[in-house]
């Protein structure tokens, strides 16, 4: 399934993968695993940065809590946020609040 998405958070998983929290248009907020994302020649490259926007291709199964991210084609990578600490902090707080709001709505 292909859907527009925004990266809300990332977490290193084992040696070469990342668990990514995405806000998607069609599936809401969900967790996906990006296998091999930390490898030097990964197909994800630097696209899975917090607040990056793009098109996510997700291998979705109804009964799984953790879906598989097979590709992420970024349309906007906000690298400039790293240069402005106040802007980055504000954007991070907004991303976290979106994450928590979606968790509350799902319960």
N, C-alpha and C positions, 0 to 999 in steps of 0.2 A: 504494500500500500504506500502510495506517495502522498505526502501532506506537507503544507507549509508548517514550519516549526521555529521556535526560539529556544536556544540552550539556556536553561535556568541555573544548572549546577553540574559540576563534573566531579567524579571521584575515581581515583586510581584503583584498578582491580587487578590483582596479581601483578605479573611482570610486564604484560604488554597490552592490557585492555583498560577500558574506561567504562564506568557506569555513568550514564548521562541522564539528567532529568530534563525532559523536553515539554514545552507548552505547544500543543499542536491544535490546529484548527478543527480537525475532524475527530480526534480521539481525546481531547482534553490534555491534562498533564499526566505524563507517564514516564516510567523509568525504562531505559533501554541499555543494552550492553553493546559497546562498539569494540568488537574483537580485533585485537592487533593495533588499536589506535595509537599506542605508544611506541610502536616499532619505527625505526628511522625512515623506512620507505612505505609507510602506511598510506592507504588510499584516502584517509581522513585528513592527513597533514595537520595544519594548524586550524582547521575549520571548526573544531569543537571547543571553541573558547566561550566563556560565559557571555551571554547576550548576543551571540552570533545568530543571525537569521538565515534561513535557507529552506531548501526542500529536502525533507527526510524521507528515505525509503526504509520502511519498517516491515519486518517479517512479523506479522501480528497473529497471536493466538489468544482466543478469549480467556482461557483458563490459566494463563501465565501472569505472574506479577511483574516479571522482567521480560521485556520483548527484545528482539534482536534488531539493531540498526545495521542495515547493509550498506547504506550510502548516505552522505550528507553533502548536498551541493549548496555552498554558502552564497547568499546574495549580498549579505552585509556582515562583515567581521569588524567589530568595534575595537580595533587595536589602539586607537587614539585615547580610549578611556583610561588606559594604563598611564598615560601622561598627566592626567588630572585626577588626583586622589579623591577630591570631594565629589566629582562626577561619578567616579567608579563606585565610591561608597554608597551614594544615592541609588545608583542603578542596581547594585547588589542587594540593597534593602528592598527595593521594589520587586526584584526577582524572587527573593525569599518570601515576601508577603504573598505573592502569587502562588508560590508552591504551597504555603500553609493554608491559604484560602481554598485551594482545590482539594487539599486533604480533608478539611472540615466539611466541604460540600459532599464528598464521597462517603462520609460516615453517617 
